[in-house]
Amino acid sequence: MVPYILTGALIGAVIGHLIPPGYFFWFVVGSVGGYAAQRYFGTRF
């Protein structure tokens, strides 16, 4: 689970560097997205 969340957070931080509203917002969105991806792939495969 942690690798998905960290990967999502890293992608979110990179996006936050380029697109407003900033790092923290995209960091949180990336973390939640990573968690959701883990839940989705964890139950499907």
C-alpha positions as CSV (number, residue, x, y, z in Angstrom):
1,M,0.0,0.0,0.0
2,V,2.8,2.4,0.9
3,P,4.5,2.3,-2.5
4,Y,1.2,3.3,-4.2
5,I,0.6,6.2,-1.9
6,L,4.2,7.4,-2.1
7,T,4.1,7.2,-5.9
8,G,0.9,9.1,-6.0
9,A,2.3,11.7,-3.7
10,L,5.4,12.1,-5.8
11,I,3.4,12.5,-9.0
12,G,1.2,15.0,-7.1
13,A,4.2,17.0,-6.0
14,V,5.5,17.2,-9.5
15,I,2.1,18.3,-10.9
16,G,1.9,20.8,-8.0
17,H,5.1,22.3,-9.2
18,L,3.6,23.0,-12.6
19,I,-0.2,23.6,-12.0
20,P,-1.9,25.8,-9.4
21,P,-3.2,25.6,-6.6
22,G,0.2,24.3,-5.4
23,Y,2.2,21.5,-3.9
24,F,0.1,20.6,-0.9
25,F,-3.2,20.2,-2.8
26,W,-1.7,18.0,-5.5
27,F,0.3,16.1,-2.9
28,V,-3.0,15.2,-1.1
29,V,-4.8,14.4,-4.3
30,G,-1.9,12.2,-5.4
31,S,-1.8,10.4,-2.1
32,V,-5.5,9.7,-2.2
33,G,-5.2,8.6,-5.8
34,G,-2.5,6.2,-4.9
35,Y,-4.5,4.8,-2.1
36,A,-7.5,4.4,-4.4
37,A,-5.4,2.7,-7.1
38,Q,-4.1,0.2,-4.5
39,R,-7.6,-0.6,-3.3
40,Y,-8.7,-1.0,-6.9
41,F,-5.9,-3.2,-8.1
42,G,-5.7,-5.0,-4.8
43,T,-9.2,-6.3,-5.1
44,R,-9.2,-7.0,-8.8
45,F,-5.9,-8.9,-9.1
